[in-house]
Amino acid sequence: MFVRSRVSALLLASSLAACSGGKTREDALLFRLTDPVGDDHGDGELVYPRRTDLGRGDLDVVAVAAFADDQATRFEVTFAHPITRPSRAQSVDLEGATIAERARHGFYTFNVDLYVDQDRKPGSGRTDTLPGRGLTLAADSGWEKAVVLTPRPYEAREALRKSWRQAALDAYEKKSGGIGGKVESELNAATEQELEARVFFPTIIQVSGRTVSFLVPDRFLGGHASADWGYGVAVTGATLERRVALGGMFGGDTNANPRLMAMGIMPGEPVNDRFGGGRKGDPSQSPVVDLLVAPGTTQEEILGPTRPGWSVVVPSGKTVAPVEDAGVPEDMPDAGSVGPSSPAP
């Protein structure tokens, strides 16, 4: 009886596989990266905020996988704990808006940045990261594309556009003087073109248990994600502050959040909207909670006071031969503030 049931089950599985063309989930797998459990502590001393909806393990990434999905790549990021879902019972600002109204994509406690080094050429690509991340990629790990998973993608994209636009205006004014209407329009168009080509904010997102999945179209990456590319994955705590302009230094509201949706860190004890355990006298300390790092280095080292260049991880294990004096291009923006290359006047 047992043998007969088992044979029937095998025949049924074979029939289903035949009907679906024999494709399985693993057939679609492009690559999978794993990260140690229990390292969601930044440089080793980061302390979670004093909140009931966010605690140790909640921002601890344990795996990142990519799957071919028609004309897109489906990325899956898995955490150590189930993902906290937005609640309609909890207000997030003085206007009475709820977390569920502010975060409409099934999550609200984290951002996941994915920096993609497609050409794997030393000295090529950008080494800066998003505002508020406080990281610099190594010269052999410059990125051509960035994917930013955040609870408020439209607002985050607009904030980054304003930052890039102001950076371009400032650079032109410093080099050439006053800015006329025609030049400003050209700089605005160049900024939008650069943002569209460089950074993608997913909006097709699904949350299930410990995993969040999101689609990145082939038209952005140039095809399915490759195991020969390099990937830099950084996790920050998310803030849902309504105003997200990037501060006076970028021509925005000086009272707004300058960290592009990322929760900050401060020395001493944590508070509701800040991580604790920061270093005194280091206001630019990275608030990154969890980081995927290449073999031969540690997360604590990259996020520590010496801040060496952060190398991407190549799923296939292929590395790039070092090039002497590759360095960072002279026109590369400062770390921690992603901005477009200034268009030629």
N, C-alpha and C positions, 0 to 999 in steps of 0.2 A: 504493500500500500504506500509506504514511504517512498519507494523507488518510483512508483507510478506517478505520484504527486510531483516529485522532483523533476521527472522527465517532462510532465505537462507544463510545469513552470518554465523550464528551459525552452520548450517549444514556443510558449507564449512570448517570452523575451525575444526570441529569434524573430518571431513574426512582427513584433513591434519595431525591432531594429530595422527589419527589411522595409517596413512601411515608411520609416523615417529616413531611409537612405543609409542606415547603419551609423548615423551620426550620434555621437554622445557628447556629454559636457566636456570630457577630456579631449575629444577630437578638436574642439574649438579653442582649447587652451593655448595661448601664445607664450606665456611665461608665468611663473609664480615666484614671489620673493617672500621670505619669512624674516621676522624680527623677534628678538628675545622677549619673553613675557616678563613683566615687572620692571621695565626700564622707562616708565613714563614719569621721569623725575628730572627732565632737563639735564643740567650739568651735574646732577647728583644730589642737589640740595633744594630743588624746586618743591614747593608745598602747595597742594591744591587749595582753592578758595574755600571759605567756610560756607558751604552750601549743602543742602540735602540732596540736590539733583546732580551733583558732580563730585566724584571722589576717586581715589586711587584705583587704577584699572580702567576707568571710563574712557580715557584718551590714549590707552596703550594699544598701539597697532601691533598685531601679531602676524598679519599676512597681507600682501598686495598681489592681486592676480589680474591678468588681462586675457580676455576672450574675444575671438572674432565674432562679430554680430552683424551679419549682412554688410552694409556699407559703413560700419562703425566699429569701434573697439569698446567693449564693455569692461570697465575697470571695476574690480571688487576690492574694497578695503574692509578687513575684518579686525575687530577690536577684541580685547580680552573679556569685556563685559557687554551685555546687551545695550544697545544704543537708546538713550533717553529720548522719548518722543515728546514733541511740543504739547503743552497743555492749554486748554481754554480757560482753566480756572486760575491761572497765574498771570498777573499783570506784569508788564515789562517797562512801562513808562508812566509819567504823570497824566497822560491823556487817557489812561485806562485800557490801552491796547493789550491784548493777551499775547503770550508767546506764540500760540498757534497762528495768530493773525500776522505776526511779524515773520515767522519762519514757516513757510508753506510747503516745504519739501521733505518733511518727516524727521528732521533733526535740528538741533540748535546749539549744541554745546561745543562744537569743534569746527575747525577749518582743516582741510587737507590740501597742501600745495604739492604739485607734481611737476618738477622741472625736467625737461626731456632734452638730453644731448644726443641729437640725431647723427651728426657727422663724425663725432668722436675724434676731432682734430684739436690738438693742443693750441691754445691761443685763439680758437674760434668760438663764437657764441658769446652770450652774456654771462657774467659771473655774479651780478647783483641779484637780489631777491626782492620779494614784495615788501612794501612799507611795513615796518613794525616787526619784521622777522629777525633782523640783526645778524644775517648770515652772509657769507661770501663763498661762492663755489670756487674750487681749485681751477687753475688756468687750463687744465686738461679736461675740465668738466663743464665748460660753458654751454648754456642751453639755447636751443633754437625755438622751442615751444614750451609754454607753461600752461598747465591745467589747474584751475583753482576751484575746488569744491568748497562752497560756503553756504550757510543757511539763507543768505539774501544775495543771490548772484547778480540780479539786475542793479541793485544799489551798489554793490562792490565794483561792478564794471564801470559804472558812472563815476564813482569816486576815483578809480584808477585813471580813467580818461582825463579827469580834471587835473590830476597830478602830472600826468605826462604832458598835457597841454601847457600847464604853467612852466614846467621845466623847459619846454621848447621855446616858449616866449622869453623866459629869463636868459637862456643861452643866446638867442638872437639879439636881444637888447644889449647884452654884455659885449657881443662881438661887433654889432653893426649900428647900435644906437636905437633911435626911435622906431616904433612899429606902426606902419600904416595899415589901413583896412584891408588892402589886397594881401599884404604879407601875412596878416593875422589869419585871414581866411585860408591861405595856403598852409600855414602851420597847423590850423585846426584840421584840415583835410589830411595832412600827413600824419598827424597824431592818430586819427581814427583808422587810417590804413595800417599803421604800425600795430595798433592794439588788436585789430581784427586778425592780422597775420600771426601775431605772437602769443596772445593769451586767450584761453577759452574758459568760460564759466559754465559748467554743465547745468542744465535745467531739467533734463530727463533723468530722474533720480528715484531709486527705490530703496527703502530701508526694511530689512528683515532680520530680526534678532540682533546678532552681533555684527552684521554685515551691511554696508551701504554700497550700492552699485550705481554706476552712472555711465552714460554713453558719451563718447567723443567721436564725432564724425570723421570719416576718412578724408574729407575735403580739408579739414584742419591739419591733421597729422601728415597728410600725403599718402595715406594707406593705413593698414592695420599696424598697431604698435609692434615693434620688432624686438626680439630678444638680444639683438646686437646693439641696440641703443643703450644709452645710460639714463638712469632714473634717479632723481633726488626727491625723496618723500619726506615732508616735514609736517608735523601736526601741531596746531596751536589751539588754545581755548578760544571760543567764539564769543563776541559781544554783540548784542542786538541793539545797541544805542541807535536811536532814530536818525540822528545827524551823523553823517559819515564823511563830511568834507575833511580834507587832509591837512588842515592847520594853516596858520599864517605863512609858514615858509613855502607853502605851495599855492598861496593866494586864496586859501579857503578860510573857514571860520576857525578862529584860534581856540574856541571853546569846544570844538568837535573832536572826535576820536581820530588821532593821526596814525593809527596802526592798521587801517584797512581791515576792520572786523576782528583783529587779533587782540585777545586779552593780554594786558601787560603783566609785568612782574616787579616786585618791590622788595627791598630788604626787610627782614623781620617777619612778623606774623602776617598771614594772608588776610584779606578781607573778602567781601562778597564778590567783587568784580575784579580782583587782582590776585595773581599767584604770590605766594610768599617765598622766603628763602633766597631772595636776590642778593647780589653782592653790593656792599656799600661803596659809593664812589664810582659806580659803573652804570650810569643811566642808560647806556646803549646796550645793556646785556640782552641777549636773545631770550624771548619768552617761550621759545619752542619747547614743547613738552616731550615729544618723541620724535626720533630722527632715524632714518635708515642710513647706515654708513657702510662703506666698502671695507673689505677685509684689510687688516693691518692698522686700523684706527678704531677709536671708540667714540660713542656719542658724547660722553662726558668731556673728552678732549676737545671735540669740535665746538661744544657749547661753553667751554671753560674760558678763563681770562685770556689765554694766549690766542684763541680763535684762529687756528690754522685753516687753510682752505678746505672746504667740504667737497669730497669726491663723490660722484654719482656711483650707483651700483649698476653693473652690466649683468643681466640675467644669464647670458651665455658664458660669462666668465672671461670674455676677451678684454684685454687691457690695451691701453695706448702707450707706445714707447715714449718716454719723457723727451722733451725738446728743451735744450738749454736756452735760458733767457726768453722762453715763450711769453711769460708775463701776462699782464692784463693790458689790453689796448689802452692807449692814453686817453681816448675819448670815452672810456667806460664810466658810467655814473657811479657814485659812491655806493658801497654796500648798504643794503637795508632800504633802498629807495629805487624801485624799478622805474625807469623813464625811457622814452624813445630816444633814438639817436637824433640829434638836432638836424633838421633838414637844411640843406644848403640854402643860403640867402639868394 
